[in-house]
Amino acid sequence: MVETEGLLDLQLMMFLLMGIGAFLRKKEIITREGRNVLTDLIMDLILPCNIISAFCISLDREILKAGFQVLAISIALQACCLLISGFCYRWVPKRQRMILQYGTLCANSGFLGNPVAEGLFGSIGLLFASIHLIPQRIVTWSAGISYFTESPSKKELVKKILTHPCIVATEIGIVLMVTQVRLPDFLSKSIGSLGECTTAITMLFIGTILAENGAKNLVSKLTVIFSVIRLIVIPVGVLLGCILFRVDAVAAGVSVVLAAMPAGGTTAILAAKYHGDEDFAAKCIVLTTVLSIVALPVWCWALNLVPLG
């Protein structure tokens, strides 16, 4: 059985951090101008450091062999999420559509997913989770960024995407992972320390958005549709695929759990940075995170009932 006590602690910690962010904004400790600076700090420094750190994992033949199914599932999942993002939200106004598209691609698989995978399957689960996140990070910081970015021509759009700090960080991370080059300790520790700030500062930032716009109308037609897609439709598709292709039980379990994560906090960061509907983005994050308190234990319970492998 999956240990859900640790999962609940993580979820409650996220809400506490959002509450602190809201309090700081209400008291004008974080001003409107300060929040804008916070946005740039997260996008241009903290997130890139987090991305580079995430790619710094050891690879050998045994790991590659064991993680091949996980990697294949993750690639297929990202392809399906791209299709969902491209076709399911065409009727939604643009400022909200970009939020739904990016939120479909980007789940909170790193912060919540890694501890859950480790709690369910031990160290091998954590390893598979790291491999599973590689395609998501690449797609999130390439196709995901394109939902928010506009340029006069496709050439300018591609240039703008490729020079984005998070894309550059992804490129550096892939090179480090493939070559297995080790950075000097002082540099590695500096990057790691900055990257570890991501969750706390992102949740504080989301809290400031909620303080400005309030949490009214948290449940709406759009946020409910998105929550169903994010927490039910996507993981159901992954589970059915794993059953159909008789995927290894551990690989399937990790893949389903990570597919069932709520929307990633960076959704609100990008919305604020690129003039999307940041209030709507915050509500999507909060609602899916609230619902995941019930949804994730249910998925963990379901994995113990479904024959896999």
Rosetta blueprint (number, residue, H / E / L):
1 M L
2 V L
3 E L
4 T L
5 E H
6 G H
7 L H
8 L H
9 D H
10 L H
11 Q H
12 L H
13 M H
14 M H
15 F H
16 L H
17 L H
18 M H
19 G H
20 I H
21 G H
22 A H
23 F H
24 L H
25 R H
26 K H
27 K L
28 E L
29 I L
30 I L
31 T L
32 R H
33 E H
34 G H
35 R H
36 N H
37 V H
38 L H
39 T H
40 D H
41 L H
42 I H
43 M H
44 D H
45 L H
46 I H
47 L H
48 P H
49 C H
50 N H
51 I H
52 I H
53 S H
54 A H
55 F H
56 C L
57 I L
58 S L
59 L L
60 D L
61 R H
62 E H
63 I H
64 L H
65 K H
66 A H
67 G L
68 F H
69 Q H
70 V H
71 L H
72 A H
73 I H
74 S H
75 I H
76 A H
77 L H
78 Q H
79 A H
80 C H
81 C H
82 L H
83 L H
84 I H
85 S H
86 G H
87 F H
88 C L
89 Y L
90 R L
91 W L
92 V L
93 P L
94 K H
95 R H
96 Q H
97 R H
98 M H
99 I H
100 L H
101 Q H
102 Y H
103 G H
104 T H
105 L H
106 C L
107 A E
108 N L
109 S H
110 G H
111 F H
112 L H
113 G H
114 N H
115 P H
116 V H
117 A H
118 E H
119 G H
120 L H
121 F H
122 G L
123 S H
124 I H
125 G H
126 L H
127 L H
128 F H
129 A H
130 S H
131 I H
132 H H
133 L H
134 I H
135 P H
136 Q H
137 R H
138 I H
139 V H
140 T H
141 W L
142 S L
143 A H
144 G H
145 I H
146 S H
147 Y L
148 F L
149 T L
150 E L
151 S L
152 P L
153 S L
154 K H
155 K H
156 E H
157 L H
158 V H
159 K H
160 K H
161 I H
162 L H
163 T L
164 H L
165 P H
166 C H
167 I H
168 V H
169 A H
170 T H
171 E H
172 I H
173 G H
174 I H
175 V H
176 L H
177 M H
178 V H
179 T H
180 Q L
181 V L
182 R L
183 L L
184 P L
185 D H
186 F H
187 L H
188 S H
189 K H
190 S H
191 I H
192 G H
193 S H
194 L H
195 G H
196 E L
197 C L
198 T H
199 T H
200 A H
201 I H
202 T H
203 M H
204 L H
205 F H
206 I H
207 G H
208 T H
209 I H
210 L H
211 A H
212 E H
213 N H
214 G L
215 A L
216 K L
217 N L
218 L L
219 V L
220 S L
221 K H
222 L H
223 T H
224 V H
225 I H
226 F H
227 S H
228 V H
229 I H
230 R H
231 L H
232 I H
233 V H
234 I H
235 P H
236 V H
237 G H
238 V H
239 L H
240 L H
241 G H
242 C H
243 I H
244 L H
245 F L
246 R L
247 V L
248 D L
249 A H
250 V H
251 A H
252 A H
253 G H
254 V H
255 S H
256 V H
257 V H
258 L H
259 A H
260 A L
261 M L
262 P L
263 A E
264 G L
265 G L
266 T H
267 T H
268 A H
269 I H
270 L H
271 A H
272 A H
273 K H
274 Y L
275 H L
276 G L
277 D L
278 E H
279 D H
280 F H
281 A H
282 A H
283 K H
284 C H
285 I H
286 V H
287 L H
288 T H
289 T H
290 V H
291 L H
292 S H
293 I H
294 V H
295 A H
296 L H
297 P H
298 V H
299 W H
300 C H
301 W H
302 A H
303 L H
304 N L
305 L L
306 V L
307 P L
308 L L
309 G L
